Amino acid sequence: MFTNTKAFSGFAVDDLQRAREFYGETLGLRVTEQNGMLTLHLAGGAEILVYPKADHTPAGFTVLNFPVDDIDAAVEELTNRGVRFERYPGFTHDEKGIVRESGGPQIAWFTDPAGNVFSVLQEP
């Protein structure tokens, strides 16, 4: 039934203008706005819908992952742009906030202004 449908994902934020600035200026994504919602335009043609929700509660999990070729460079650049990286119990983070456990991707988590969790990750 859904074989040929162009599916997309979405998540809520509590302040659309702050979200637009964060995604566009801090993360450097192409962002468009229509009908009171944002669309994040990702590489390969993927799109993510971001919609306002006054009583927004962020999910307790990662809503969007950004694969990168060089996690150290990505974390440094984001840190320079004011992004703060999260440190979660049960993981060993280096001084930059990157988890470098053997066998899995190197990963670092951060949040948007609404508290939604994102990651940058580099495959082994």
Z-matrix of the N, CA and C atoms (Angstrom, degrees):
N
C 1 1.440
C 2 1.539 1 111.71
N 3 1.350 2 118.31 1 -40.23
C 4 1.456 3 120.98 2 -177.26
C 5 1.523 4 113.15 3 -103.84
N 6 1.300 5 118.81 4 13.99
C 7 1.453 6 122.82 5 -175.80
C 8 1.521 7 112.64 6 -53.14
N 9 1.298 8 118.64 7 -42.13
C 10 1.460 9 121.73 8 -174.09
C 11 1.516 10 114.28 9 -108.52
N 12 1.313 11 117.34 10 11.74
C 13 1.456 12 119.17 11 179.54
C 14 1.530 13 110.62 12 -84.37
N 15 1.307 14 116.41 13 144.14
C 16 1.461 15 121.91 14 179.42
C 17 1.535 16 107.81 15 -90.56
N 18 1.321 17 115.70 16 85.79
C 19 1.460 18 121.12 17 -177.92
C 20 1.522 19 110.70 18 -71.18
N 21 1.321 20 115.26 19 155.71
C 22 1.455 21 120.90 20 176.10
C 23 1.523 22 108.34 21 -148.26
N 24 1.305 23 114.76 22 162.66
C 25 1.452 24 120.87 23 179.74
C 26 1.509 25 109.45 24 -111.12
N 27 1.316 26 116.05 25 165.78
C 28 1.450 27 120.63 26 177.51
C 29 1.511 28 110.76 27 -155.45
N 30 1.321 29 115.31 28 163.51
C 31 1.456 30 121.17 29 175.12
C 32 1.521 31 108.22 30 -154.05
N 33 1.331 32 115.35 31 163.86
C 34 1.459 33 121.85 32 -175.35
C 35 1.522 34 112.02 33 -97.77
N 36 1.319 35 114.55 34 157.37
C 37 1.463 36 123.37 35 171.80
C 38 1.528 37 107.44 36 -137.28
N 39 1.325 38 116.19 37 161.22
C 40 1.460 39 119.16 38 179.34
C 41 1.524 40 113.42 39 -94.37
N 42 1.323 41 118.32 40 -13.54
C 43 1.463 42 122.08 41 -178.42
C 44 1.525 43 108.20 42 -144.54
N 45 1.326 44 116.06 43 103.33
C 46 1.459 45 121.36 44 -174.30
C 47 1.533 46 112.71 45 -63.80
N 48 1.329 47 117.78 46 -38.61
C 49 1.458 48 120.31 47 -178.74
C 50 1.529 49 111.30 48 -67.03
N 51 1.338 50 117.12 49 -44.40
C 52 1.474 51 119.50 50 177.04
C 53 1.515 52 110.45 51 -62.47
N 54 1.322 53 116.68 52 -38.55
C 55 1.464 54 120.68 53 178.74
C 56 1.524 55 110.00 54 -64.02
N 57 1.322 56 117.09 55 -45.06
C 58 1.471 57 120.73 56 179.92
C 59 1.528 58 110.79 57 -58.48
N 60 1.323 59 117.10 58 -44.37
C 61 1.463 60 121.04 59 179.20
C 62 1.530 61 110.97 60 -64.12
N 63 1.333 62 116.84 61 -44.05
C 64 1.457 63 120.73 62 -178.79
C 65 1.524 64 111.24 63 -63.75
N 66 1.336 65 117.07 64 -50.62
C 67 1.463 66 119.97 65 -177.23
C 68 1.527 67 111.58 66 -68.18
N 69 1.323 68 116.98 67 -39.98
C 70 1.459 69 120.28 68 -177.85
C 71 1.512 70 114.07 69 -78.91
N 72 1.339 71 116.46 70 -49.68
C 73 1.464 72 119.97 71 -174.14
C 74 1.529 73 112.40 72 -87.30
N 75 1.319 74 117.51 73 -48.13
C 76 1.460 75 119.93 74 -176.36
C 77 1.527 76 111.51 75 -74.25
N 78 1.343 77 116.27 76 -48.64
C 79 1.463 78 119.38 77 -178.12
C 80 1.521 79 113.23 78 -87.50
N 81 1.322 80 117.85 79 -17.49
C 82 1.463 81 120.99 80 177.43
C 83 1.519 82 114.74 81 76.24
N 84 1.333 83 116.85 82 23.53
C 85 1.466 84 120.15 83 178.62
C 86 1.520 85 110.54 84 -85.43
N 87 1.316 86 116.32 85 155.20
C 88 1.468 87 120.25 86 171.23
C 89 1.515 88 106.74 87 -79.99
N 90 1.325 89 115.82 88 125.03
C 91 1.459 90 122.23 89 -176.16
C 92 1.521 91 108.64 90 -126.07
N 93 1.321 92 116.49 91 131.77
C 94 1.460 93 120.62 92 173.34
C 95 1.523 94 108.40 93 -121.09
N 96 1.336 95 115.19 94 158.69
C 97 1.455 96 120.35 95 -179.91
C 98 1.517 97 109.30 96 -127.88
N 99 1.324 98 115.81 97 133.90
C 100 1.461 99 121.54 98 178.63
C 101 1.517 100 108.18 99 -154.87
N 102 1.313 101 115.73 100 136.46
C 103 1.463 102 122.55 101 177.58
C 104 1.531 103 112.43 102 55.69
N 105 1.331 104 117.21 103 35.72
C 106 1.452 105 121.54 104 177.40
C 107 1.518 106 114.41 105 73.72
N 108 1.334 107 117.40 106 18.71
C 109 1.459 108 122.11 107 178.51
C 110 1.527 109 108.84 108 -133.39
N 111 1.323 110 115.64 109 157.41
C 112 1.457 111 120.97 110 177.37
C 113 1.519 112 109.89 111 -103.32
N 114 1.323 113 115.69 112 151.70
C 115 1.453 114 121.71 113 168.83
C 116 1.517 115 107.45 114 -122.49
N 117 1.335 116 115.40 115 125.49
C 118 1.459 117 121.22 116 173.53
C 119 1.509 118 107.21 117 -91.92
N 120 1.325 119 117.02 118 124.80
C 121 1.455 120 122.26 119 -178.36
C 122 1.529 121 107.95 120 -100.58
N 123 1.328 122 115.55 121 113.93
C 124 1.463 123 121.60 122 -175.92
C 125 1.525 124 110.52 123 -104.36
N 126 1.324 125 116.14 124 165.08
C 127 1.458 126 121.88 125 178.45
C 128 1.519 127 110.44 126 -56.54
N 129 1.310 128 117.04 127 146.62
C 130 1.459 129 121.66 128 178.27
C 131 1.510 130 113.37 129 81.38
N 132 1.332 131 117.76 130 3.98
C 133 1.454 132 120.79 131 177.32
C 134 1.521 133 115.10 132 92.13
N 135 1.316 134 118.10 133 -1.07
C 136 1.469 135 120.31 134 178.80
C 137 1.523 136 110.11 135 -67.60
N 138 1.319 137 115.33 136 146.50
C 139 1.458 138 121.33 137 178.02
C 140 1.522 139 109.27 138 -132.55
N 141 1.316 140 115.64 139 143.84
C 142 1.458 141 122.81 140 177.89
C 143 1.522 142 107.31 141 -122.76
N 144 1.323 143 117.05 142 129.75
C 145 1.453 144 122.65 143 177.46
C 146 1.524 145 109.27 144 -87.83
N 147 1.326 146 116.72 145 131.45
C 148 1.464 147 122.25 146 176.24
C 149 1.525 148 106.61 147 -121.28
N 150 1.322 149 116.00 148 121.22
C 151 1.458 150 120.26 149 -174.20
C 152 1.530 151 110.57 150 -124.37
N 153 1.336 152 116.46 151 150.51
C 154 1.461 153 119.75 152 -179.18
C 155 1.527 154 111.10 153 -79.08
N 156 1.333 155 114.43 154 143.99
C 157 1.467 156 120.90 155 176.09
C 158 1.524 157 106.29 156 -148.53
N 159 1.311 158 116.85 157 111.02
C 160 1.461 159 121.75 158 -173.56
C 161 1.526 160 112.83 159 -58.13
N 162 1.321 161 117.97 160 -38.04
C 163 1.467 162 120.75 161 -178.49
C 164 1.529 163 111.17 162 -100.84
N 165 1.319 164 115.60 163 33.45
C 166 1.463 165 122.69 164 -178.08
C 167 1.528 166 112.11 165 -54.95
N 168 1.311 167 115.28 166 133.47
C 169 1.461 168 122.74 167 170.67
C 170 1.517 169 106.23 168 -123.36
N 171 1.340 170 118.73 169 120.75
C 172 1.467 171 119.85 170 -177.98
C 173 1.520 172 111.83 171 -64.08
N 174 1.318 173 114.94 172 147.75
C 175 1.462 174 121.34 173 176.61
C 176 1.523 175 109.22 174 -67.37
N 177 1.312 176 116.11 175 154.69
C 178 1.454 177 121.08 176 178.01
C 179 1.512 178 112.84 177 -90.58
N 180 1.326 179 116.84 178 25.84
C 181 1.463 180 122.39 179 -178.09
C 182 1.518 181 109.03 180 -146.51
N 183 1.314 182 116.67 181 169.39
C 184 1.461 183 122.30 182 -179.88
C 185 1.522 184 110.23 183 -72.16
N 186 1.339 185 116.89 184 126.30
C 187 1.458 186 120.51 185 -179.98
C 188 1.520 187 112.99 186 -96.67
N 189 1.354 188 117.56 187 -19.53
C 190 1.459 189 120.12 188 -178.98
C 191 1.526 190 109.08 189 -153.82
N 192 1.329 191 115.92 190 132.17
C 193 1.468 192 123.00 191 -179.89
C 194 1.521 193 109.53 192 -114.29
N 195 1.327 194 116.07 193 137.33
C 196 1.451 195 121.51 194 178.00
C 197 1.527 196 109.19 195 -114.79
N 198 1.335 197 118.96 196 101.80
C 199 1.463 198 120.90 197 175.39
C 200 1.533 199 109.39 198 -68.54
N 201 1.320 200 115.95 199 137.25
C 202 1.459 201 121.35 200 179.20
C 203 1.519 202 109.40 201 -133.70
N 204 1.326 203 116.36 202 157.67
C 205 1.456 204 121.37 203 177.13
C 206 1.525 205 112.41 204 -80.01
N 207 1.338 206 116.98 205 -28.26
C 208 1.459 207 121.65 206 -176.56
C 209 1.522 208 108.52 207 -137.83
N 210 1.324 209 116.78 208 95.43
C 211 1.466 210 120.77 209 -175.72
C 212 1.522 211 111.90 210 -64.38
N 213 1.334 212 117.37 211 -34.87
C 214 1.465 213 119.41 212 179.36
C 215 1.523 214 111.26 213 -62.01
N 216 1.320 215 116.64 214 -44.79
C 217 1.463 216 120.96 215 178.80
C 218 1.525 217 111.03 216 -65.65
N 219 1.333 218 117.15 217 -40.80
C 220 1.466 219 121.14 218 -179.91
C 221 1.528 220 111.29 219 -64.51
N 222 1.332 221 116.32 220 -45.79
C 223 1.466 222 120.45 221 179.56
C 224 1.521 223 110.71 222 -64.06
N 225 1.316 224 117.04 223 -42.28
C 226 1.468 225 120.58 224 178.61
C 227 1.523 226 111.12 225 -61.65
N 228 1.337 227 116.85 226 -45.98
C 229 1.471 228 120.65 227 179.89
C 230 1.525 229 111.06 228 -63.09
N 231 1.325 230 117.33 229 -45.24
C 232 1.461 231 120.12 230 179.06
C 233 1.526 232 111.57 231 -64.51
N 234 1.315 233 117.17 232 -39.86
C 235 1.462 234 121.10 233 176.82
C 236 1.520 235 110.09 234 -60.52
N 237 1.329 236 117.09 235 -42.54
C 238 1.468 237 121.39 236 177.33
C 239 1.518 238 112.02 237 -63.32
N 240 1.331 239 116.98 238 -24.49
C 241 1.466 240 121.43 239 178.92
C 242 1.526 241 111.76 240 -91.75
N 243 1.325 242 116.83 241 7.69
C 244 1.464 243 120.75 242 175.07
C 245 1.512 244 116.10 243 95.56
N 246 1.330 245 117.62 244 5.60
C 247 1.456 246 120.75 245 179.24
C 248 1.527 247 108.98 246 -78.39
N 249 1.339 248 115.85 247 135.68
C 250 1.462 249 122.07 248 177.73
C 251 1.525 250 107.60 249 -107.89
N 252 1.307 251 116.46 250 132.07
C 253 1.466 252 121.02 251 -177.82
C 254 1.524 253 110.93 252 -92.24
N 255 1.327 254 114.02 253 140.24
C 256 1.460 255 121.99 254 -177.35
C 257 1.522 256 110.41 255 -82.46
N 258 1.306 257 115.20 256 154.44
C 259 1.468 258 122.08 257 174.31
C 260 1.523 259 106.85 258 -127.27
N 261 1.321 260 115.57 259 117.44
C 262 1.454 261 121.17 260 -176.15
C 263 1.525 262 111.30 261 -105.19
N 264 1.339 263 116.92 262 140.69
C 265 1.465 264 120.68 263 176.34
C 266 1.528 265 110.74 264 -58.00
N 267 1.313 266 115.12 265 146.14
C 268 1.458 267 120.61 266 178.73
C 269 1.519 268 113.84 267 92.48
N 270 1.324 269 117.20 268 -6.68
C 271 1.462 270 121.94 269 178.48
C 272 1.518 271 108.89 270 -120.88
N 273 1.327 272 116.45 271 150.91
C 274 1.450 273 121.83 272 174.06
C 275 1.525 274 107.66 273 -101.73
N 276 1.316 275 115.20 274 113.60
C 277 1.466 276 121.92 275 -179.65
C 278 1.517 277 109.66 276 -100.86
N 279 1.336 278 116.46 277 143.19
C 280 1.459 279 118.78 278 173.29
C 281 1.530 280 108.85 279 -81.11
N 282 1.325 281 117.38 280 -175.64
C 283 1.461 282 121.33 281 -176.80
C 284 1.522 283 113.15 282 -62.22
N 285 1.339 284 117.69 283 -22.19
C 286 1.470 285 121.66 284 178.76
C 287 1.525 286 112.34 285 -87.04
N 288 1.350 287 116.18 286 -13.62
C 289 1.461 288 120.10 287 -176.33
C 290 1.513 289 112.83 288 99.00
N 291 1.333 290 117.57 289 9.95
C 292 1.466 291 122.18 290 -178.45
C 293 1.523 292 109.82 291 -91.17
N 294 1.327 293 115.78 292 135.27
C 295 1.458 294 122.14 293 174.02
C 296 1.521 295 106.82 294 -94.59
N 297 1.325 296 116.33 295 126.39
C 298 1.466 297 121.21 296 -176.02
C 299 1.529 298 110.11 297 -124.75
N 300 1.318 299 116.77 298 52.97
C 301 1.461 300 120.65 299 -179.49
C 302 1.520 301 110.36 300 -76.42
N 303 1.323 302 116.79 301 143.33
C 304 1.462 303 120.59 302 -177.09
C 305 1.518 304 111.19 303 -68.00
N 306 1.302 305 114.91 304 142.99
C 307 1.455 306 121.48 305 176.97
C 308 1.514 307 114.95 306 92.47
N 309 1.299 308 118.39 307 -26.93
C 310 1.463 309 120.79 308 -178.89
C 311 1.510 310 111.21 309 -112.45
N 312 1.315 311 115.76 310 -179.11
C 313 1.465 312 118.43 311 177.91
C 314 1.525 313 110.44 312 -71.56
N 315 1.315 314 116.12 313 154.77
C 316 1.455 315 120.94 314 167.31
C 317 1.526 316 104.95 315 -77.07
N 318 1.328 317 116.91 316 134.33
C 319 1.461 318 119.47 317 -172.58
C 320 1.516 319 110.90 318 -145.05
N 321 1.333 320 115.21 319 146.52
C 322 1.460 321 122.14 320 174.57
C 323 1.525 322 107.61 321 -140.04
N 324 1.330 323 115.80 322 134.54
C 325 1.460 324 121.25 323 -176.55
C 326 1.517 325 111.20 324 -106.76
N 327 1.333 326 115.72 325 147.38
C 328 1.454 327 122.73 326 174.68
C 329 1.519 328 108.34 327 -147.18
N 330 1.326 329 116.54 328 167.83
C 331 1.460 330 119.72 329 -179.93
C 332 1.520 331 110.38 330 -119.90
N 333 1.330 332 114.61 331 156.08
C 334 1.458 333 120.49 332 172.40
C 335 1.535 334 107.69 333 -85.65
N 336 1.331 335 118.74 334 176.90
C 337 1.468 336 119.91 335 -178.65
C 338 1.533 337 113.97 336 -59.72
N 339 1.328 338 118.85 337 -21.56
C 340 1.465 339 122.48 338 179.55
C 341 1.523 340 112.19 339 -89.93
N 342 1.335 341 117.49 340 -1.80
C 343 1.456 342 120.83 341 179.32
C 344 1.512 343 114.70 342 91.10
N 345 1.340 344 118.30 343 2.50
C 346 1.462 345 121.30 344 176.31
C 347 1.524 346 109.14 345 -67.67
N 348 1.324 347 116.97 346 140.31
C 349 1.464 348 121.88 347 -175.71
C 350 1.530 349 110.81 348 -92.89
N 351 1.327 350 115.26 349 131.72
C 352 1.456 351 123.80 350 177.30
C 353 1.526 352 107.70 351 -125.05
N 354 1.323 353 116.51 352 163.73
C 355 1.464 354 118.92 353 173.80
C 356 1.513 355 110.42 354 -139.70
N 357 1.316 356 114.48 355 155.17
C 358 1.465 357 122.47 356 162.19
C 359 1.503 358 104.77 357 -111.23
N 360 1.308 359 116.72 358 138.44
C 361 1.463 360 119.59 359 -178.89
C 362 1.507 361 110.72 360 -144.82
N 363 1.319 362 114.35 361 149.77
C 364 1.467 363 122.26 362 178.02
C 365 1.514 364 106.52 363 -126.29
N 366 1.343 365 115.46 364 122.93
C 367 1.454 366 120.54 365 178.78
C 368 1.523 367 109.74 366 -68.92
N 369 1.348 368 116.25 367 150.69
C 370 1.480 369 118.54 368 -179.70
C 371 1.522 370 111.64 369 -66.48
